[in-house]
């Protein structure tokens, strides 16, 4: 037996991920997606696996290269999923007993999401369609080798989106599919996008959310709110049941069919407003807010470099009296059960971990996907009657048996104004008592997100390289209530910066094995902004790495896909009225004070924090003769660290470690 080794960036190639568990309502079998890096390391492959309810072996159920989004029919006889056909994702169906899958949609632009009807006879799917303003260009939408390049005439302010790229003049709409006939009928149309959607329990109605033009907002792209409409499928009549005052996420009909449940925010604290449960009558009217005094963020807000998306829509109890939801609190993501009459709430699955998805069995037991600081994610089951929890998968067992990992230790300290701040610290792998070690401060993005009890490859790599790693949830992030998350708005570089610097002081005073003369700092997105801000305001760090960052709010306003709304909401200004304010909060304004060696990492296709932000900072630092490097990742968007090209993810991790090794004496 050989000794265990330290983790490397290249270990990413051997990692496996599980997600999207769904339970058959008939047999109790669990289908889930298994994802891994392709053999050529040029992308990822995913297929659907099956865990029989009788405890039988974990079986491969589909054989595609990119099978995702499994969904059992309500009668349990079939499993539907997404698979590419002619390079477009379509819905495929296969029998619950196994066999050959066959496609049941052939929509021109593919399918982005779908849901079974309650009677298992139809599918409601979301697909792109040409907007009415651009329908005249339908014929020009054909690919041709001989087609000349055309100019792009832009009329929308929302003409680009990170990950999706430039707007293709198509909208997301709903189609009704009869799988037996492979026929489709478009249900919604117009110059708007459908977001969340749901079937009524009897299959007679559908509900969907969208942003329409209003008298107050003739340009719906400028709306921060949206609405829910209900369509009677017999008459195709549509009723708008909300009043335009909410920012609405997931929606679902209550089991009695009398209400639409919405996870929504009233934007009273802008983008930092906590999500609440809203019930609106099917006939319309004022929504009822449940648990309005609960100071907890509903949904999944934890940061991880193992996945770019997480979360499960509302799921209801067998008796129809309660709804199961995720909630983010104190660094953990849990599952709670909320009575629909607002009378009671209880945590069902909790603990120091990140529950990133879940499903319910016919007996109302919970199957959930969860990660913790020492593993990136597996499936577990929780039996409500016996309170027994059981691990169902161990997808990284072979690799993990080879590795030595560092276990984070949780701490809480009080700031100078008495506010409690939670954090974690990881000793270097193989730490020897009595040693003095360098340390790296990690800062999360968002800022409306949170670090949590989950696995971070980047942190483990730094620990393997000999660094202590510490990370906290300063004010501005989720998990600690409304006041905590709202504090940063209008004060970027103020109380949040102070919280971080006091965290450094606390760590140095408490963990005496850390050498205060050998510190590094890094972060991405908002964490990149804060890294830039820190090195422009203190020289206490010997090296820094800024990732997909913001350095100039003035230019960010016009180049980011969300700049025109995010800047106004977070910095409280715009370039024509508040130029001085935007510049005051821009790290570029303090570039002459940056003396710390700074590595700048940026994706070339990042439209959330466009690469010009990194370019400005790099050029200024080079012109000033400071120590810096600029690394551009081709084809990479804002999610490079979580779901980007595996080869570039490995390169990114390697450069982070390299920079600290080169500039911090170990």
N, C-alpha and C positions, 0 to 999 in steps of 0.2 A: 504494500500500500504506500503510495507516494504522499508526500506532504501537500497540503493545500497551497494554492498559489494566489497571487493578487489579481484582481480584476483588471482587464485591459479594455481599450476602446473597441477592439476587434471582437470582443465577446458579444457585442450587439448582433453580429451575424448568426450567432447560435441561440439567440433568445427566441422564446415563443410567447404569444399573447392569446388570451381567451377573452371573448366578449359576446354580447348579445345572447344571453341565455333565454330560451323560451321553453315552456313546459306544455306538453300535449294535454289538452283537457280530457282526453279519453284514456290514454295509457299512463300518463305521468312521465313519459320519456322526456329527457332534456336534450334539446338541440342547441348547439352553440357554435360560434365561429372560432376557428383555430387559425391564427395568423403567424407567419414566419418570414424570414428573409429568403428571397429566391436563391437558388443554387449559384446563379451567376452574380449574385450580390448587386443586381441592377434594379431591384425593386422588391415587392412583397408578393407572397401568394397566400390565399386564404381558401379554406374549404369548411364545410359544415360537418361536425361530428355529433354522435348520438350517445347519450348515457341512458341505457334502459332503466326503467323504474325498479326492476327486480334486482338491481345491483350487478348486472352483467357487465361484461367488458366494454370499455370506451371504444366505439366503432367509428370508422370513417364513413360518413353517410353520403356525401357528394364528392365528386372527383374533379371539380373545376379548379381553375387557377385563381379565380377572384370571385368566389361565391360569398355573398354577404346577406345581412338582413333577413334571417329566417323568421317565418311566422306560420304557426299551425293554424289550420282552418278551425273554426269554433267547434266543429263536430269531431275534430281530431283525426280525420281520415287522410288528410293531405298536408304536406309542408310546402309552402311557397318561399321563394328567396330570389335575390337579384343575381344575375349572371350576364356577362356581356354576350351580345349577339350582333355580329357585324360592327363591333367596336362601340355598341351602345348598350347600357344596362337595361335589361328587360326582366319581366317577372317570369320565373320558371316554377313549375309545380311537379312534385313527385309524390307517389303514394307513401303513406306512413309506414308501410311494410317494406319500403325500399323499391328499387327498380330504376328504370330510365326516367330522367327528368325531361319535360318538354316545355317549350316556351308558350306562354299564353298572351303575351303582348308583342306588338310589332310597331310600336310608336316611333315616329321618325326621329325624335330627339331623345329617345330612351325614357327610363323611369327613375325618378329620384326617391320616391317613397310610395308605399302602398299599404292598404288595410283590407282585411277580409270583411265581408258583410256578415251580420249575425247568423244568417242561415247558411253560410258557407257556399253560397251560389254565385256571388259576385265579388269583384274587387274594386275598390276605390283607389285610383292611382294618381300621383302627381307627376306631371310631365311638362316640358316646355312647349309653348305654342307661340306663334307669331302674334305680337300685340297688334291691335287694330290700326295703330298709326304706321306700323311697319309691314302690314300684310301685303301692301302693294309691292314690297321688295321680295316676296316669297320666291319668285322665279329666279332672283339673283342669288338665292341662298344655295344654289347647286355648286358642287365642287367641279372644277374643270382644269385640266392641265394647261389649257390655252387661255384661261381667264387672266385678264390684265389686272394689275394691282389697282385697288379702288381707294379713294379717300374715305375716311370715317367722319360722318357728320354727326356731331354730338349735340343733343338738345337737353339731356338729363343731367342734373347735378350728381346723381348716383349712377355714374357711367362705368364704374369699375368696382371690383371687390376682391379682397385678398383671397388667393386660392382659386377664384373663378376667372380672374383677369378682366379684360374689357367687356362691356356689355354687348351681347350678341343680338340685341333687338328682339329677344324672345322673353316671354313671361311664363311663370309657373302656374299651371292651371290643373283642374281636376277632370279626370275621365272615369267613366263607369265601364267596367270590363266584364263581359260574360266569358269566363274561361272555356266553357264548353263549345262556344262558337268562335272564340278568339275575335270577338267584335268589341269595338270601343265607341263610346259616345262622349263627346266633350260636354261637360256640365257647366263650367265657368268660362268666361271669356272677357277680354277687355284689357286696358292698360293698367293692370295691377298684378301683384303676385299673391298667390295663395301660400300661406305658411303652414300652420298646424291645421289638421282636419280630423274629423271623427264621425262614426256612424251612431245613429240613435239605437237604443236596444232592440227595437222592433224592425229596424232596417228601413223605415219609411222616410226618414229625414237624414240629412247630413249637416254638420256644422263645420265652418272653416273660418280662419282668421285671415285678414288682408288689410291693406292700407289703401283706402279710397280717397279721392279728392273731396275736400269739404269746403264750405264757405270760408272757414278760418284758414284752411290750408289748401288753396287751389292747386298747389304742387304737392302731391302726396309724398314725394321724396324728402320733404322738409318736416314731415310729421314724425314725432318720436313715439306716437301712440298708434294703435290699430284697433280694429273692430272685429266682432264675430257676427257672421251671418248664418242663418239656418235656411236650408232649402228643402222644400217638400218635393220628394222625388216623383210623386204622381203628377203634380201640376207644374213642377219646376219653378214655382213661385219662391221668392227669396225675401226673408225678413231680417233686417239688421236688428240685433237684440242688445247691443251695447251703445254707449253714448259718446264714444270717442275720447274718453278721458284716461284710458288705461294703456299701458304697454303690456301686451298679452303674449305669453309664451305657450306652453302646452295647454290643450283643451280636451275635454272629454264629457260625454253625456253622463249624468248620474244614472245609476241602474234603474231608477223608476221612470226615466225619460222625461222628467219634469223640468230639469235644470241642465245648464251647461256649466261644468266646473272649469274654472280658468286659473292658472298660475300667473299672476299679473302684478304689476307695480303701478302705483298712481303717480310716480315720478316726483313725489314731494321732496325728495332729496336727489333729484336728477338720476343719473345712471347709477348712483350709489344707493338707491331706494331698495329696501328689502322686498322680496317677493312674498305675496300673501295668497291665500286661497280665497277666490271669489266665486260665488254662486249667482248666476243670473237666470231668471225664469225663461223658459222656452218662448213664452209669449212676449218677452221683453220687459223692460223696467229696470229699476235700480238694483244693482248687484249687492249681495250680502257678503260682507267680509268676515271670514271665520278666523278666530284666534288672532285678532288684530293687535292684541297686546303682547303676543309672543315675540320676543326680541331675537329671533333666529332667522337666518337665511334659508329658505326652502330651495332644494335643488343641490346640484353638485358644483362646487367652486374650487376644488383642490387643484393644485399645480403638480404636474408630473411630466417627466420627459419620456414616459412610456406610452402615452396616448394623447391624441389631439381632441378627442371628443368623448364625452361620457354623459351618463344620465339616463333615466327611465321615465317615461310619461306616467301619469297617475294610474294606479291599479286599484280596483275596488274589492272589498271583502265579499264573501259569498252571500251574506245577508243584505248587502247593499247599503249598510248603515255607516261604513267607514271607508276611507281612502288611504292607501299606502303611498308615501312620498319619501324622497331623500331629503336630508337636511344637513347643512354644513355648520359645524360648531366646534370651537376649541381645537382646531387642527384635525378633526375627524369628520368623515362623511358617514352618516348613519341612515337607517330606515325607520320611519315613524308611522304609526297608525293614528289617523285623525278621524274622530267621529264627525259625521256630516251635519249633525245638529249643533256642533261647536261645544259639546259638553265635556269631551275628554280627549286626552292625547297620551300616547305611551311610546317609548322607544322599543322597537322590536329587535333590531340588530344594531349594535353599537360597538364600542371598543376603540382602541388606538390603531385605526386602520382607515383605509379609503374604500368604502363600498361604492364602486363606480357604476354598477348596473344590478338589476334584480328582476325576478319573476315570481309568480305565485303558483303553487301546485293546486290541483283540484281540492285537496284537503286544507288549503290555505296555509301550507307551510311555505317557507321562503327559500328560494334558490338565488344565490347572489354571487356576483363577481367582486372580489376584493383584493386589494394590495396592502402591504405593510412595508415598513422600512427595510425589510430583508427579503422581500419577494415582490416581483412586478405584477402579479395578478393570477388568481386561480378561482375555481368555482367551489362554493360551499353550500351546504343546506342547513336550514334551521327548522327544527320541528317544534311547533308552538306548544303542543301538549306536554312533551317531555322536557322542553327547553334544551334539547340536545343539538349540538352543532357538529357537523361532519364535513371533512374535506373531501371533495369529489374529484379534483384533478391535481396533478403536480407536474405541470408541463415543463418546468425548467429543472427538474430534479437532477438529471445527469450533469448539466453544467454547474449547478449550484453546489453539487458535491465536490467540485474541484476548487471552489473559491473561498477565500477568506474575506469576510465583509466586516464593515464597521457598524456597530449598533448605535443609533442616535440616543442621546440622553435628553429628556425634556427638562426645561427650566422655565421659571416665570420670575420676572423682576418688576420693580415699580420704578416708573420714570420720575423725573424731578417734580412733576406736577401730580404724582400719586397714581398714575394710570398703570394698570397691570398689562404687561406685554409677555406673550408666550414665545418661547424659542426652543431650539434644539442645538446640541453640539455633538459632533462626531470626532472621536480620537483618531489619529492616524492608524491605519491597519498595522498590527504588530507593535503597537505602542509599548515602550519600555518605561516603567515607573522611574521618575527622577530626570527624565529627558526634558529638554526645552525644545518646543517644536514651533514651526511657522503655522499660520492659520489663514483661512480665506472666509470672508463674509459673503454670503450669497443673498441676493435680493430678488423677490418674486415680481412677476409682471402683473398687469391688470390696470391700475392697482387694485381693482375690486376682484381679488382672488385671495387664495390663502395657501401658505405652505401647510403641509399636514403630515400625518403618520403614513407615509407612503414611500415607495422605492424611487430613488433618484440615481441613475447611472452616473451622471456628472459628479455628484457628491462622493459616490463611492470611489470614483477614479482619483479624485483629489486626495481622499484618505489613503488610497493605495500608493500615491506618490509621496506620502510623508507629511501631508498637511492635516491639521485639525480643520473641520468645516463647521461653521455655525450659521444659523439662519433663523429669522424671527418673523413675526407677523405684526409689523408696526401699524399705526393708525393709517387708515386708507384701504385696508383689506377686509374681506368678509370673515365670518366665523365668530365674531365677538359683539354683534349687535349693531343697531342703526347709528348710534353716535360714533362708534369706532370707525365704521366704514365711510362715514360722511365727512370726517374731519379733514381729509386731504384736499377736498374740493376748494379751489381758490387759494390754496396754500402749498402748492408743490414746492418742495425744497425748504419748507418751514418745519412744522411739527413732525412730519414724516422723517426728515433728515435728522432732527434732534433725537427722535426715538431710536434711530439706527446708531447714532454716535453714542448714545447712552447705553445701548446694547453692547457696543464694543467695550465701553468702560466696564460694564458689569462682567462680561466674559473675562476680560483681562484681570479683574480683581478677584474673581471667583475661581477660575481655572488657571492656577499659577504655572501650569506646565506650558502655557502659551507664551511665546516670546513677542513682546510688544513691538520689537524692532523689525519683525518679519511678518508683515500682514499684507494680504491681498484682498481685492474686492471685485465682484462680478455680478452681473444680472442681465436679464433680457427684457425688452419692451419697456414697460415702466421701470423695471429693474435696471435696464440700460440707461434710461434717463437719469435714474438716481445714481448710478455709477459715475456718469458724466458729471453730475452735480457734485458728488462727493469729492472727486479729484480736483474740481475747480474751487473747492472751499477748504480743503485740508491736505496736508502732505504726510498724514500719518500712515498711509499705505505705500508699500514699496513697489507694487505692481497692480494693474487693473485690466480687466477685460470687459468691454462693453459690447453687448449683443443686441442686434435689431433695435437700436436705440432711437431716442428722440434727443436732438440737441438744439432745435430752433423751432419754437412754436409758431413763429410768423410764417415760415414756409410750410410747416406741417399742416397748417390750416387748409392750404389749397392743394396739397399733393397727396395726402392720405385719403384712403377710401372713406374714412369716417371723420376726417379732420374738421370739416365745417360744423359738425355737431359735437364731437368730443372736445374740441378746444373750448368751445363756448361753455360746455357743461362743466369741464374740469378746471379750466384756468379763468373762466368768467370774462372772456374778452374775445375780440376779433381784430384783425389787422388794421381796419380803417378807423375804428373808434378807440382801440386800446393798445396801440402799438407799443407804448412804453411798458405796459403791464406784461404783454407777451414776451418782450425782450428781457424784462426783469426775471422771468421764470425760465429763461432759456439757458442751458449750460454753455452754449456757444458765447454768451455775453461774458463769461468768466474764463475763456480759453487761455488768456495770458497768464492766469494763475495756475494752470495745469502743469505740474512738474513730474507727476507720476508716470512712469512708462505705461502707455495705454495701447492695448491691442483692440482693434475695431473689427467686429465680425458682422457681416450683413448679407442677406439673400438678395440676389439681383431682381427677383420678381416679388419682393415683399411690397405689397401695396398698403399694408396697415401702417408700418413705419418705413416709408420708401427709402431706398438706398441713398438718395441724395442727402439724407440726414447724416449717414456715416461719411459720405464724401466731404461734406462741409467741415466736419470735425477733423478729418484726416488732413485736408489741405491746410487748414488753419494751424494745426500742430506742426506739420512739416515746415510751413512758412516761418514758424517761430523757432524752428530748430529743435523741437522736442523729440523724445524717443517714442516712436509709434510705428505700428504696422496696420495695414488695411487689407483684410481678406474678404474677397467677394465669392459668394457661392452661386454658380450659374443655375438658373432654373428654380431656385429655392424661394419659397414664400415665407410668410411669418411663422409657419409651423415647422420649419426645418428641424428643430431640435426634438420634435415630438413624433412627426410622421413623414419627414422628408426622405429624400433618396438615402438609402442606408450607407452608401459609400461616403456621401457628404456628411452624414451624421457622425461617422467615425472620424473623418478629417477634422470636423469642428471640435469634437472632444479632445482629439490629440493636440490641436493648436492651443486650447485653453490650458491644458496641463503644461505644454512646452513653454508657454509665456511665463507662467509662474515659476517654473524651474529655472528659466534663464534669468529672471529678474529678482527672485527672492532667494537669498543665500540660505541653503538648508543645512 
